[in-house]
Amino acid sequence: MLGDRNEIKALRLGNRAASCPHLGDSTLLRFTGGLLKTVAGILAVLLLLVSGFALAETMRVITTRNEYRGETRELVFTANDERYKQGIAKGISYYDDNGKLAKTETYCTDDYARKNGIPKTITYYDKNGKEVKRETYFTDDYARKGGIAKTIHYFENNGRVAKREFYHTDDHARKTGEAKKIVHYDNSEKPVKGEQYFTDDYTSKSGTAKAIYYFDDNGKKVKGEKYYADDYTRKHGTTKTIHYFNNNEKEMKREVYYADDYTRKTGIAKAIAYYDNNEKLTKTEVYDRNGKFLRQVFGK
């Protein structure tokens, strides 16, 4: 689970660049001598291929008007090409109507995919050619072992990772109830916040639809928020809980927030529970909708 400290350690970005070897615009430009902006240049390159030049890569235009209103070009590598040896089998590049690169799809070789667990990545670029998002897809074998089918990285202008999304396999989701998690990073690329999203089945049984955890500079969990499904709220009155943790990641305080309907019936809008170092409940305070203290209960 995302709130576990060991998992947060694993989410530090030592492996954040995991992907196919990167295929950028420069490869296409090198291949064509910079002539890809015109159909004539493309035809000239294809003519060289047909004429029997021993090129290790082939290029073709898939469409002249894609979703970015520009060309889409495919570059295929063969076993003799250096890019293929690095792990790239094919690249597809999408350009906008100004000829700027908007997106690339990189397909890894079978050997690279077997060794690294990554068959494909998709990279998105802004108007200045900077990478803003990268999707990484994992092989079935890797996904079975790690429980993750896909990740998405979001990048800031300086290239640092600001956020990562993890999409779990169906099998992992069935076993743990966790369908997706999102991790946010600070300027040093340390995890500071994590979001968990649960399956419908898990939510129907536990009542929890979403959870958020916050971490300190050492990766320790300091606060957590849980949001409950409407059906759970109708039955129990709880809409949200906020959990606070000490330096040993033991829960020391919990705030419980109630729905308006529950408050109208009971007069209680909020409760605060306090715990000792062994997470044993010591007292509970109860408040009305105006924040007025009503009463407190000691122990359970």
ZINOR-V633190 format. One line per field, one symbol per residue. burial: b if it has 16 or more other ideal C-beta (glycine too) atoms within 10 Angstrom, else e. A space follows every 50 residues. Layout:
burial = ???
This chain:
burial = ebbeeeebeebebeebebbbbbbbbebbeebbeeebeeeeebeebeeeee eeeeeebbbeeeeeebebebbbbbbbbeeebebbeebbbbbbbbbbeeee bbbbbbbbbeebbeebbbbbbbbbbeeeeebbbbbbbbbeebbeeebbbb bbbbbeeeeebbbbbbbbbeebbeeebbbbbbbbbeeeebbbbbbbbbbe ebbeeebbbbbbbbbeeebebbebebbbbeebbeeebbbbbebbbeeeee bbebbbbbbeebbeeeebbbbbbbbeeeeeeeebebbeeeeeeeeeeeee
